[in-house]
């Protein structure tokens, strides 16, 4: 069984204007925006069974939850509004 350590981050941006996402790469734009705050980060370990990530720091506005394999640099995420 392949076990990997993964890093997760939870970002929030309270003000959301249509022109904030007038770019092809919404994820990177949100993370680089001056008004975006990092609410939570930590590590989880992957395994063969699914694991539920319990995020305790969602806020009003746009939340982005990202999981990254720091070894390969691959990342994936989901927006929660």
CORZIJO-V700533 format. One record per backbone hydrogen bond with DSSP energy under -1.0 kcal/mol. CO is the residue of the C=O (numbers start at 1). NH is the residue of the N-H. E is the energy in kcal/mol with one decimal. If there is no record, write none. Layout:
# CORZIJO-V700533
CO|NH|E / CO|NH|E
This chain:
# CORZIJO-V700533
4|46|-3.2 / 6|44|-2.8 / 7|68|-3.1 / 8|42|-2.1 / 9|66|-2.7 / 10|39|-2.9 / 10|40|-1.3 / 11|64|-2.2 / 12|37|-2.8 / 13|62|-2.8 / 17|20|-1.8 / 18|21|-1.1 / 19|22|-1.1 / 21|23|-1.2 / 25|29|-1.9 / 26|30|-2.6 / 27|31|-2.1 / 28|32|-1.7 / 29|33|-1.0 / 33|36|-1.5 / 37|12|-2.2 / 40|10|-2.8 / 42|8|-2.8 / 44|6|-3.4 / 62|13|-2.2 / 63|80|-3.4 / 64|11|-2.8 / 65|78|-2.1 / 66|9|-2.3 / 67|76|-2.2 / 68|7|-2.7 / 69|73|-3.0 / 74|69|-3.0 / 76|67|-3.0 / 78|65|-2.6 / 80|63|-2.7
